[in-house]
Each structure stands twice: as structure tokens, then as C-alpha cells.
Amino acid sequence: MASIKIVESNLQDLLGEILRVEGKSKVNKMSFVELIELAKYGEDKLDNLSIPVKYRSGCKLEYSPSGPSSHSYKYGQGATFVMIVRKSSGWYLQTVERGKVYPKSQEKRILSLTSDQRDIAIRNFTKQFHVLPTANSDLTLTM
């Protein structure tokens, strides 16, 4: 599948790809609104990590829905899983797959960063505080 930018002008292409995978499925389906919300979630996470827009390209966000909540339901249920990737111009739908979710499984949104993005996030995080020296670092050797 070619990646498709998650914007309203690509609505038909996005829905076409989702429908191709979902077929006649009736539960745990992905909608265009959910894709938009997922892209916004990813962008918000990158904002919270203080990663500048010019360094956001390359990360990915994987989504899987929650499973059935009923105690009496004991089998896996069909669900749509998606992965979106951040490119320089925005978020793109990379993969859409059907799989199974099991009772009581939680919704998952897993953001994966490149090593450079991780380094930027750590650097920005550690700017927020000072590190106190440990007791051992105060020791000086005298001879």
C-alpha cells in the first residue's frame, strides 16, 4: 500500500483503503474521524516532547482498539489495526490490517521515535531541572 496523507482532501482514498481491508466487518472498524484524531494525538505527543516540527519526520504511531468488555465473551474479536507515520508535510496512513483483539485488552497507541527524536526529547526534558550531586560525587581524595 502506498502511504496516503491524512487530510480531508484524501477522504475517498483513505476510506477506500480502510474498506478494502475491513470488507464486510461490522465491529471495531476505523473511521476517517478516528484517523484524524489519531494524527492529532501523535502531533500532541510530539508537542509534549518539545520536538521541533522540522525534526518530526520519521516517527510512527501504531493503533489497536480495545477488546470486548463483557466477561461472558471469551473469544478474539476482529479489529482494524493501523500504523501512521509522520513525514515532513504531516501524518500518513502507512498500513491498515485486520486482526484480533481479546476480551479486556486495552486500546493501544504506541508512538515510536527515531533515535535523533529521542535525543531531542531527552535533552528538552532535562532542561527543566537541575541534578543534585550524589553523596559520592562530593568526595575528594587527599593524599
LORO-781464 format. One record per residue: residue in one letter; z, y, x of N, C-alpha, C, CB in turn. Coordinates in nm, 4 decimals, always signed. Glycine has a CB too. Example, Ala and Ser with C-alpha at 12.3 -4.5 7.8 and 13.67 -1.06 7.14 Angstrom:
2
aa	n_Z	n_Y	n_X	ca_Z	ca_Y	ca_X	c_Z	c_Y	c_X	cb_Z	cb_Y	cb_X
A	+0.7800	-0.5690	+1.3190	+0.7800	-0.4500	+1.2300	+0.7800	-0.3300	+1.3200	+0.9046	-0.4473	+1.1308
S	+0.7080	-0.2250	+1.2850	+0.7140	-0.1060	+1.3670	+0.7870	+0.0030	+1.2900	+0.5725	-0.0598	+1.4084
//
This chain:
143
aa	n_Z	n_Y	n_X	ca_Z	ca_Y	ca_X	c_Z	c_Y	c_X	cb_Z	cb_Y	cb_X
M	+0.0000	-0.1179	+0.0840	+0.0000	+0.0000	+0.0000	+0.0000	+0.1246	+0.0888	+0.1219	-0.0004	-0.0957
A	-0.0837	+0.2189	+0.0536	-0.0836	+0.3476	+0.1229	+0.0326	+0.4306	+0.0683	-0.2208	+0.4227	+0.1047
S	+0.0970	+0.5081	+0.1547	+0.2080	+0.5892	+0.1048	+0.1550	+0.7026	+0.0170	+0.2911	+0.6461	+0.2222
I	+0.2334	+0.7344	-0.0859	+0.1959	+0.8355	-0.1842	+0.3064	+0.9406	-0.1882	+0.1728	+0.7720	-0.3260
K	+0.2674	+1.0670	-0.1713	+0.3660	+1.1751	-0.1726	+0.4314	+1.1850	-0.3100	+0.3003	+1.3097	-0.1346
I	+0.5627	+1.2015	-0.3109	+0.6387	+1.2081	-0.4358	+0.6386	+1.3527	-0.4848	+0.7852	+1.1555	-0.4162
V	+0.5343	+1.3869	-0.5578	+0.5179	+1.5177	-0.6209	+0.4539	+1.4964	-0.7573	+0.4314	+1.6140	-0.5323
E	+0.4709	+1.5934	-0.8444	+0.4210	+1.5810	-0.9809	+0.2702	+1.5614	-0.9869	+0.4590	+1.7028	-1.0604
S	+0.1963	+1.6221	-0.8943	+0.0504	+1.6079	-0.8961	+0.0060	+1.4643	-0.8663	-0.0124	+1.7033	-0.7948
N	+0.0944	+1.3816	-0.8112	+0.0633	+1.2406	-0.7833	+0.1255	+1.1465	-0.8859	+0.1116	+1.2028	-0.6439
L	+0.1667	+1.2002	-0.9987	+0.2340	+1.1215	-1.1026	+0.1568	+0.9949	-1.1378	+0.2534	+1.2058	-1.2276
Q	+0.0276	+1.0062	-1.1648	-0.0513	+0.8900	-1.2069	-0.0599	+0.7839	-1.0970	-0.1919	+0.9340	-1.2471
D	-0.0792	+0.8273	-0.9726	-0.0864	+0.7315	-0.8618	+0.0472	+0.6604	-0.8412	-0.1284	+0.8026	-0.7324
L	+0.1562	+0.7361	-0.8489	+0.2891	+0.6770	-0.8317	+0.3189	+0.5764	-0.9425	+0.3966	+0.7865	-0.8297
L	+0.2956	+0.6172	-1.0671	+0.3210	+0.5267	-1.1797	+0.2298	+0.4052	-1.1744	+0.3023	+0.6001	-1.3126
G	+0.1058	+0.4249	-1.1324	+0.0134	+0.3127	-1.1194	+0.0632	+0.2090	-1.0215	-0.1223	+0.3615	-1.0766
E	+0.1148	+0.2546	-0.9086	+0.1672	+0.1616	-0.8077	+0.2919	+0.0893	-0.8590	+0.2000	+0.2369	-0.6771
I	+0.3789	+0.1639	-0.9253	+0.5005	+0.1026	-0.9809	+0.4646	+0.0003	-1.0885	+0.5943	+0.2109	-1.0396
L	+0.3750	+0.0369	-1.1781	+0.3352	-0.0547	-1.2865	+0.2643	-0.1783	-1.2319	+0.2438	+0.0176	-1.3867
R	+0.1888	-0.1621	-1.1247	+0.1214	-0.2771	-1.0628	+0.2236	-0.3817	-1.0191	+0.0362	-0.2319	-0.9417
V	+0.3357	-0.3351	-0.9655	+0.4397	-0.4259	-0.9168	+0.5267	-0.4766	-1.0314	+0.5268	-0.3560	-0.8118
E	+0.5620	-0.3894	-1.1244	+0.6541	-0.4275	-1.2320	+0.5879	-0.5135	-1.3392	+0.7122	-0.3037	-1.2959
G	+0.4591	-0.4986	-1.3583	+0.3910	-0.5772	-1.4605	+0.4528	-0.5557	-1.5975	+0.3945	-0.7245	-1.4248
K	+0.4913	-0.6649	-1.6618	+0.5479	-0.6577	-1.7972	+0.7007	-0.6589	-1.7972	+0.4965	-0.7737	-1.8808
S	+0.7597	-0.6311	-1.6836	+0.9060	-0.6304	-1.6739	+0.9659	-0.5341	-1.7754	+0.9510	-0.5922	-1.5315
K	+1.0825	-0.5720	-1.8256	+1.1484	-0.4899	-1.9270	+1.2813	-0.4298	-1.8792	+1.1724	-0.5726	-2.0509
V	+1.3347	-0.4794	-1.7688	+1.4643	-0.4302	-1.7206	+1.4555	-0.3838	-1.5757	+1.5713	-0.5392	-1.7341
N	+1.5490	-0.2970	-1.5391	+1.5614	-0.2469	-1.4023	+1.4287	-0.1956	-1.3473	+1.6153	-0.3561	-1.3118
K	+1.3647	-0.1107	-1.4258	+1.2371	-0.0534	-1.3867	+1.2581	+0.0821	-1.3204	+1.1446	-0.0400	-1.5080
M	+1.1618	+0.1261	-1.2423	+1.1677	+0.2545	-1.1727	+1.0818	+0.3543	-1.2490	+1.1199	+0.2412	-1.0242
S	+1.1325	+0.4752	-1.2664	+1.0566	+0.5797	-1.3341	+1.0217	+0.6900	-1.2344	+1.1367	+0.6373	-1.4538
F	+0.9312	+0.7761	-1.2734	+0.8939	+0.8896	-1.1900	+1.0141	+0.9811	-1.1684	+0.7776	+0.9677	-1.2538
V	+1.0911	+1.0034	-1.2736	+1.2105	+1.0894	-1.2627	+1.3083	+1.0308	-1.1617	+1.2798	+1.1060	-1.4010
E	+1.3257	+0.8998	-1.1626	+1.4157	+0.8362	-1.0660	+1.3641	+0.8524	-0.9231	+1.4326	+0.6873	-1.0991
L	+1.2325	+0.8472	-0.9050	+1.1751	+0.8688	-0.7720	+1.2032	+1.0110	-0.7239	+1.0231	+0.8421	-0.7735
I	+1.1843	+1.1079	-0.8125	+1.2115	+1.2481	-0.7787	+1.3591	+1.2639	-0.7416	+1.1745	+1.3424	-0.8977
E	+1.4476	+1.2036	-0.8208	+1.5914	+1.2123	-0.7928	+1.6266	+1.1446	-0.6606	+1.6717	+1.1488	-0.9068
L	+1.5597	+1.0344	-0.6298	+1.5838	+0.9641	-0.5045	+1.5414	+1.0510	-0.3854	+1.5084	+0.8294	-0.5030
A	+1.4256	+1.1162	-0.3962	+1.3795	+1.2061	-0.2898	+1.4771	+1.3233	-0.2737	+1.2363	+1.2587	-0.3207
K	+1.5257	+1.3773	-0.3840	+1.6232	+1.4871	-0.3780	+1.7532	+1.4396	-0.3142	+1.6508	+1.5435	-0.5193
Y	+1.7964	+1.3188	-0.3482	+1.9164	+1.2610	-0.2882	+1.9000	+1.2529	-0.1356	+1.9450	+1.1202	-0.3477
G	+1.7841	+1.2030	-0.0908	+1.7580	+1.1919	+0.0525	+1.7597	+1.3275	+0.1208	+1.6245	+1.1241	+0.0765
E	+1.6975	+1.4263	+0.0576	+1.6936	+1.5604	+0.1146	+1.8344	+1.6208	+0.1201	+1.5995	+1.6509	+0.0326
D	+1.9138	+1.5969	+0.0158	+2.0523	+1.6458	+0.0141	+2.1341	+1.5815	+0.1259	+2.1180	+1.6173	-0.1224
K	+2.1141	+1.4525	+0.1486	+2.1864	+1.3839	+0.2559	+2.1503	+1.4435	+0.3919	+2.1553	+1.2327	+0.2541
L	+2.0211	+1.4711	+0.4121	+1.9783	+1.5314	+0.5386	+2.0351	+1.6719	+0.5532	+1.8247	+1.5352	+0.5475
D	+2.0438	+1.7457	+0.4412	+2.1082	+1.8779	+0.4438	+2.2544	+1.8647	+0.4848	+2.0975	+1.9470	+0.3055
N	+2.3247	+1.7683	+0.4260	+2.4671	+1.7474	+0.4563	+2.4894	+1.7095	+0.6025	+2.5248	+1.6387	+0.3656
L	+2.3895	+1.6452	+0.6631	+2.3986	+1.6075	+0.8042	+2.3533	+1.7206	+0.8963	+2.3151	+1.4827	+0.8306
S	+2.3136	+1.8333	+0.8363	+2.2677	+1.9519	+0.9107	+2.1489	+1.9224	+1.0017	+2.3816	+2.0081	+0.9938
I	+2.0589	+1.8383	+0.9536	+1.9374	+1.8088	+1.0305	+1.8311	+1.9101	+0.9899	+1.8875	+1.6609	+1.0061
P	+1.7806	+1.9894	+1.0844	+1.6783	+2.0887	+1.0512	+1.5531	+2.0224	+0.9927	+1.6412	+2.1705	+1.1759
V	+1.4851	+2.0941	+0.9050	+1.3677	+2.0408	+0.8353	+1.2625	+1.9902	+0.9344	+1.3065	+2.1484	+0.7440
K	+1.2427	+2.0590	+1.0448	+1.1378	+2.0183	+1.1383	+1.1671	+1.8852	+1.2083	+1.1183	+2.1258	+1.2420
Y	+1.2911	+1.8353	+1.1983	+1.3271	+1.7072	+1.2607	+1.3482	+1.5943	+1.1583	+1.4536	+1.7247	+1.3435
R	+1.3161	+1.6173	+1.0326	+1.3459	+1.5188	+0.9283	+1.2438	+1.4056	+0.9174	+1.3555	+1.5879	+0.7967
S	+1.1269	+1.4257	+0.9697	+1.0217	+1.3248	+0.9595	+1.0638	+1.1948	+1.0281	+0.8911	+1.3773	+1.0211
G	+1.0391	+1.0832	+0.9622	+1.0668	+0.9522	+1.0222	+1.1821	+0.8755	+0.9604	+1.0942	+0.9696	+1.1653
C	+1.2702	+0.9422	+0.8883	+1.3805	+0.8679	+0.8272	+1.3307	+0.7965	+0.7013	+1.4993	+0.9631	+0.7931
K	+1.4072	+0.7002	+0.6559	+1.3680	+0.6280	+0.5345	+1.4895	+0.6078	+0.4460	+1.3030	+0.4918	+0.5692
L	+1.4635	+0.5905	+0.3180	+1.5686	+0.5703	+0.2188	+1.5306	+0.4496	+0.1348	+1.5889	+0.6976	+0.1296
E	+1.6165	+0.3482	+0.1358	+1.5919	+0.2271	+0.0581	+1.6824	+0.2275	-0.0644	+1.6156	+0.0996	+0.1440
Y	+1.6263	+0.1871	-0.1769	+1.7000	+0.1884	-0.3031	+1.6938	+0.0522	-0.3702	+1.6444	+0.2960	-0.3969
S	+1.8101	+0.0057	-0.4164	+1.8161	-0.1131	-0.5029	+1.9127	-0.0824	-0.6171	+1.8617	-0.2418	-0.4224
P	+1.8745	-0.1180	-0.7401	+1.9595	-0.0874	-0.8560	+2.0804	-0.1804	-0.8626	+1.8784	-0.0982	-0.9858
S	+2.1747	-0.1437	-0.9467	+2.2923	-0.2293	-0.9668	+2.2540	-0.3491	-1.0516	+2.4081	-0.1507	-1.0335
G	+2.3339	-0.4536	-1.0426	+2.3097	-0.5741	-1.1211	+2.3743	-0.5658	-1.2577	+2.3606	-0.6959	-1.0478
P	+2.3546	-0.6696	-1.3371	+2.4158	-0.6722	-1.4705	+2.5675	-0.6606	-1.4603	+2.3774	-0.8016	-1.5453
S	+2.6283	-0.5961	-1.5594	+2.7727	-0.5763	-1.5535	+2.8508	-0.6765	-1.6388	+2.8062	-0.4364	-1.5974
S	+2.7829	-0.7543	-1.7164	+2.8500	-0.8490	-1.8049	+2.9089	-0.9662	-1.7263	+2.7525	-0.9005	-1.9110
H	+3.0305	-1.0065	-1.7613	+3.0933	-1.1217	-1.6972	+3.0239	-1.2510	-1.7378	+3.2421	-1.1283	-1.7327
S	+2.9642	-1.2527	-1.8545	+2.9038	-1.3772	-1.9027	+2.7643	-1.3998	-1.8453	+2.8970	-1.3762	-2.0545
Y	+2.7056	-1.2987	-1.7837	+2.5717	-1.3111	-1.7268	+2.5862	-1.3624	-1.5851	+2.4946	-1.1750	-1.7300
K	+2.5377	-1.4817	-1.5552	+2.5627	-1.5394	-1.4236	+2.4397	-1.5580	-1.3363	+2.6284	-1.6692	-1.4401
Y	+2.3242	-1.5140	-1.3797	+2.2022	-1.5350	-1.3030	+2.1493	-1.4028	-1.2487	+2.0958	-1.6034	-1.3892
G	+2.0621	-1.4125	-1.1500	+1.9972	-1.2930	-1.0977	+1.9041	-1.2336	-1.2029	+1.9194	-1.3254	-0.9688
Q	+1.8895	-1.1040	-1.1984	+1.8045	-1.0341	-1.2942	+1.6981	-0.9586	-1.2145	+1.8883	-0.9363	-1.3857
G	+1.5741	-0.9571	-1.2651	+1.4659	-0.8877	-1.1980	+1.4951	-0.7390	-1.1843	+1.3360	-0.9085	-1.2728
A	+1.4505	-0.6801	-1.0736	+1.4735	-0.5378	-1.0491	+1.3656	-0.4842	-0.9552	+1.6150	-0.5141	-0.9892
T	+1.3442	-0.3551	-0.9628	+1.2476	-0.2887	-0.8749	+1.3212	-0.2227	-0.7590	+1.1639	-0.1838	-0.9532
F	+1.2778	-0.2562	-0.6385	+1.3327	-0.2006	-0.5153	+1.2270	-0.1084	-0.4552	+1.3744	-0.3139	-0.4140
V	+1.2688	+0.0058	-0.4047	+1.1725	+0.0977	-0.3426	+1.2230	+0.1440	-0.2069	+1.1465	+0.2192	-0.4337
M	+1.1268	+0.1819	-0.1231	+1.1595	+0.2479	+0.0021	+1.0726	+0.3733	+0.0088	+1.1362	+0.1529	+0.1270
I	+1.1377	+0.4868	+0.0342	+1.0647	+0.6109	+0.0523	+1.0879	+0.6578	+0.1949	+1.1089	+0.7192	-0.0513
V	+0.9898	+0.7266	+0.2511	+1.0008	+0.7760	+0.3882	+0.9794	+0.9267	+0.3892	+0.8985	+0.7053	+0.4814
R	+1.0452	+0.9910	+0.4832	+1.0324	+1.1367	+0.4964	+0.9269	+1.1643	+0.6008	+1.1686	+1.2042	+0.5349
K	+0.8243	+1.2359	+0.5621	+0.7222	+1.2817	+0.6557	+0.7358	+1.4329	+0.6666	+0.5774	+1.2399	+0.6094
S	+0.6534	+1.4936	+0.7487	+0.6683	+1.6370	+0.7730	+0.6521	+1.7209	+0.6465	+0.5679	+1.6818	+0.8760
S	+0.5732	+1.6725	+0.5506	+0.5490	+1.7530	+0.4297	+0.6307	+1.7095	+0.3088	+0.4038	+1.7477	+0.3942
G	+0.7193	+1.6134	+0.3237	+0.8028	+1.5714	+0.2117	+0.8244	+1.4211	+0.2093	+0.7409	+1.6157	+0.0816
W	+0.8739	+1.3715	+0.0954	+0.9053	+1.2296	+0.0778	+0.7848	+1.1546	+0.0199	+1.0284	+1.2124	-0.0141
Y	+0.7648	+1.0326	+0.0689	+0.6520	+0.9492	+0.0277	+0.7016	+0.8117	-0.0150	+0.5488	+0.9362	+0.1419
L	+0.6417	+0.7587	-0.1205	+0.6697	+0.6220	-0.1632	+0.6000	+0.5290	-0.0654	+0.6223	+0.5960	-0.3111
Q	+0.6762	+0.4447	+0.0018	+0.6209	+0.3549	+0.1032	+0.6024	+0.2136	+0.0483	+0.7118	+0.3518	+0.2263
T	+0.7076	+0.1596	-0.0144	+0.6971	+0.0241	-0.0708	+0.7660	+0.0173	-0.2068	+0.7590	-0.0802	+0.0254
V	+0.7108	-0.0680	-0.2912	+0.7693	-0.0996	-0.4218	+0.7648	-0.2511	-0.4321	+0.6916	-0.0288	-0.5427
E	+0.8777	-0.3133	-0.4608	+0.8845	-0.4594	-0.4710	+0.9735	-0.4988	-0.5866	+0.9362	-0.5217	-0.3401
R	+0.9456	-0.6140	-0.6432	+1.0352	-0.6731	-0.7424	+1.1196	-0.7765	-0.6713	+0.9562	-0.7366	-0.8621
G	+1.2437	-0.7813	-0.7069	+1.3360	-0.8780	-0.6500	+1.4436	-0.9076	-0.7520	+1.3975	-0.8264	-0.5178
K	+1.5543	-0.9610	-0.7067	+1.6644	-0.9940	-0.7979	+1.7901	-0.9184	-0.7578	+1.6914	-1.1462	-0.7985
V	+1.8640	-0.8787	-0.8608	+1.9988	-0.8258	-0.8422	+2.0922	-0.9191	-0.9174	+2.0117	-0.6762	-0.8931
Y	+2.2126	-0.9308	-0.8682	+2.3063	-1.0268	-0.9256	+2.4218	-0.9556	-0.9943	+2.3593	-1.1210	-0.8176
P	+2.4879	-1.0250	-1.0862	+2.5972	-0.9619	-1.1608	+2.6987	-0.8942	-1.0681	+2.6679	-1.0659	-1.2475
K	+2.7388	-0.7754	-1.1119	+2.8399	-0.6951	-1.0428	+2.7930	-0.6368	-0.9091	+2.9619	-0.7786	-1.0195
S	+2.6662	-0.6571	-0.8699	+2.6199	-0.5939	-0.7457	+2.6040	-0.4439	-0.7699	+2.4848	-0.6571	-0.6968
Q	+2.6363	-0.3660	-0.6695	+2.6352	-0.2206	-0.6797	+2.4979	-0.1641	-0.6446	+2.7419	-0.1601	-0.5884
E	+2.4675	-0.0480	-0.7024	+2.3468	+0.0243	-0.6637	+2.3586	+0.0601	-0.5159	+2.3260	+0.1526	-0.7517
K	+2.2460	+0.0534	-0.4425	+2.2485	+0.0859	-0.3000	+2.1415	+0.1888	-0.2694	+2.2281	-0.0406	-0.2139
R	+2.1817	+0.2888	-0.1939	+2.0910	+0.3899	-0.1401	+2.1224	+0.3970	+0.0086	+2.1080	+0.5320	-0.2122
I	+2.0355	+0.3404	+0.0889	+2.0616	+0.3306	+0.2319	+1.9672	+0.4239	+0.3070	+2.0455	+0.1845	+0.2814
L	+2.0239	+0.5258	+0.3691	+1.9469	+0.6209	+0.4479	+1.9482	+0.5756	+0.5929	+2.0035	+0.7651	+0.4338
S	+1.8305	+0.5581	+0.6508	+1.8181	+0.5200	+0.7919	+1.7566	+0.6357	+0.8689	+1.7320	+0.3907	+0.8085
L	+1.8222	+0.6729	+0.9776	+1.7781	+0.7847	+1.0603	+1.7127	+0.7345	+1.1880	+1.8958	+0.8767	+1.0938
T	+1.6286	+0.8176	+1.2473	+1.5787	+0.7882	+1.3807	+1.6925	+0.8166	+1.4789	+1.4499	+0.8732	+1.4146
S	+1.6788	+0.7705	+1.6020	+1.7860	+0.7955	+1.7000	+1.7996	+0.9450	+1.7289	+1.7584	+0.7186	+1.8314
D	+1.6897	+1.0200	+1.7289	+1.6978	+1.1645	+1.7500	+1.7725	+1.2322	+1.6346	+1.5566	+1.2246	+1.7647
Q	+1.7444	+1.1893	+1.5121	+1.8144	+1.2461	+1.3962	+1.9632	+1.2139	+1.4011	+1.7536	+1.1934	+1.2654
R	+1.9954	+1.0928	+1.4427	+2.1364	+1.0550	+1.4583	+2.2050	+1.1448	+1.5599	+2.1488	+0.9078	+1.5011
D	+2.1392	+1.1691	+1.6726	+2.1966	+1.2534	+1.7775	+2.2200	+1.3965	+1.7275	+2.1046	+1.2550	+1.9005
I	+2.1241	+1.4494	+1.6508	+2.1390	+1.5839	+1.5940	+2.2572	+1.5868	+1.4975	+2.0089	+1.6281	+1.5215
A	+2.2675	+1.4845	+1.4128	+2.3768	+1.4794	+1.3151	+2.5125	+1.4719	+1.3853	+2.3592	+1.3586	+1.2209
I	+2.5218	+1.3910	+1.4897	+2.6480	+1.3787	+1.5637	+2.6814	+1.5106	+1.6326	+2.6399	+1.2640	+1.6678
R	+2.5823	+1.5723	+1.6946	+2.6042	+1.6999	+1.7633	+2.6521	+1.8068	+1.6639	+2.4742	+1.7464	+1.8342
N	+2.5870	+1.8133	+1.5485	+2.6270	+1.9123	+1.4475	+2.7653	+1.8822	+1.3904	+2.5242	+1.9167	+1.3342
F	+2.7960	+1.7541	+1.3740	+2.9277	+1.7162	+1.3224	+3.0377	+1.7548	+1.4201	+2.9329	+1.5658	+1.2942
T	+3.0165	+1.7284	+1.5477	+3.1228	+1.7550	+1.6456	+3.1399	+1.9034	+1.6752	+3.0939	+1.6812	+1.7744
K	+3.0466	+1.9878	+1.6335	+3.0631	+2.1330	+1.6484	+3.1706	+2.1861	+1.5539	+2.9297	+2.2052	+1.6221
Q	+3.2103	+2.1077	+1.4565	+3.3039	+2.1532	+1.3538	+3.4495	+2.1488	+1.3983	+3.2875	+2.0699	+1.2305
F	+3.4789	+2.0884	+1.5131	+3.6177	+2.0738	+1.5554	+3.6262	+2.0667	+1.7069	+3.6807	+1.9489	+1.4925
H	+3.7481	+2.0771	+1.7572	+3.7758	+2.0597	+1.8994	+3.8519	+1.9299	+1.9157	+3.8564	+2.1805	+1.9581
V	+3.8312	+1.8641	+2.0275	+3.9001	+1.7377	+2.0544	+4.0198	+1.7653	+2.1437	+3.8045	+1.6338	+2.1206
L	+4.1353	+1.7206	+2.0988	+4.2573	+1.7354	+2.1779	+4.2572	+1.6332	+2.2903	+4.3834	+1.7193	+2.0893
P	+4.3076	+1.6691	+2.4056	+4.3132	+1.5721	+2.5152	+4.4176	+1.4653	+2.4826	+4.3466	+1.6426	+2.6507
T	+4.3925	+1.3463	+2.5304	+4.4893	+1.2379	+2.5106	+4.5983	+1.2514	+2.6151	+4.4209	+1.0974	+2.5192
A	+4.7078	+1.1781	+2.5953	+4.8193	+1.1855	+2.6896	+4.7753	+1.1471	+2.8293	+4.9337	+1.0955	+2.6444
N	+4.6881	+1.0495	+2.8441	+4.6454	+1.0040	+2.9755	+4.5565	+1.1049	+3.0451	+4.5734	+0.8728	+2.9638
S	+4.4851	+1.1866	+2.9727	+4.3956	+1.2825	+3.0361	+4.4703	+1.4008	+3.0983	+4.2954	+1.3331	+2.9350
D	+4.5992	+1.4169	+3.0646	+4.6790	+1.5252	+3.1199	+4.7396	+1.4879	+3.2557	+4.7894	+1.5631	+3.0223
L	+4.7278	+1.3622	+3.2930	+4.7884	+1.3165	+3.4181	+4.7084	+1.3663	+3.5381	+4.7978	+1.1629	+3.4206
T	+4.7778	+1.4123	+3.6362	+4.7128	+1.4473	+3.7630	+4.7780	+1.3666	+3.8725	+4.7225	+1.6005	+3.7932
L	+4.6972	+1.3245	+3.9640	+4.7503	+1.2459	+4.0742	+4.7914	+1.3393	+4.1881	+4.6462	+1.1420	+4.1230
T	+4.9098	+1.3197	+4.2385	+4.9565	+1.3963	+4.3533	+4.9904	+1.2973	+4.4631	+5.0799	+1.4861	+4.3170
M	+4.9564	+1.3320	+4.5829	+4.9842	+1.2421	+4.6940	+5.0607	+1.3120	+4.8001	+4.8579	+1.1856	+4.7511
//
